[in-house]
Amino acid sequence: MKISHNVFGNNLVFETSNSLFSFKSADKGTLFMLQNCSINQDEIVLDLGCGYGLVGIACAKVADSVNVTMCDIDPVAVEYARKNLQLNQITNANVIQSNAYENIEQKDFTLILSNPPYHADFSVPKEFIEKGYRKLVPNGRMLMVTKRLEWYKRKFIAVFGGVKIFRCDDYFVFMGIKKSKNKENIHI
């Protein structure tokens, strides 16, 4: 199945499989997360749990050099993300099969984006947030979209010292910013 979406002013096309999340169209929460994310040309981006690649490919269209890493634990997702890189003529991104950060050695991301499996227990997003903080440079940002408010709000505040929350219908986008070591984290 092929779907298309316009993200950041770019028309993107994706091959999907019915075994992947949101295979018939882009997830509304994911699109909302992207709407609340400003991408600079020099960003170093991690699309954590990339699925068929919508977020990473949208970011790669904006980022200047080889600055986008996409990862997923599912080999089918990795296969489709790679196909979609070619389909959208993206050469500045790579896809890695990884259980969260397991195979991600890089530690200088300026932006981590994720739509975690928030219907499961909180062990997956807990790892995403806690280990993601350590993968960010000072002033690096993590954005995560979910349908749950309180647990994520508390976790972002505990890890980042503050959180900015955006809401659209049933979706919440959480943004944590890793403060420089010489500055205190402040609740936003």
BELDADA-V105371 format. One record per run of one state. SS is the DSSP state (~ for helix, > for strand, _ for the rest). FROM is the first residue (numbers start at 0). LEN is the number of residues. If there is no record, write none. Layout:
ss:SS from:FROM len:LEN
ss:SS from:FROM len:LEN
This chain:
ss:_ from:0 len:1
ss:> from:1 len:6
ss:_ from:7 len:2
ss:> from:9 len:6
ss:_ from:15 len:12
ss:~ from:27 len:8
ss:_ from:35 len:9
ss:> from:44 len:4
ss:_ from:48 len:5
ss:~ from:53 len:9
ss:_ from:62 len:5
ss:> from:67 len:5
ss:_ from:72 len:2
ss:~ from:74 len:13
ss:_ from:87 len:5
ss:> from:92 len:5
ss:_ from:97 len:11
ss:> from:108 len:6
ss:_ from:114 len:8
ss:~ from:122 len:13
ss:> from:135 len:11
ss:_ from:146 len:3
ss:~ from:149 len:11
ss:_ from:160 len:3
ss:> from:163 len:5
ss:_ from:168 len:2
ss:> from:170 len:7
ss:_ from:177 len:11
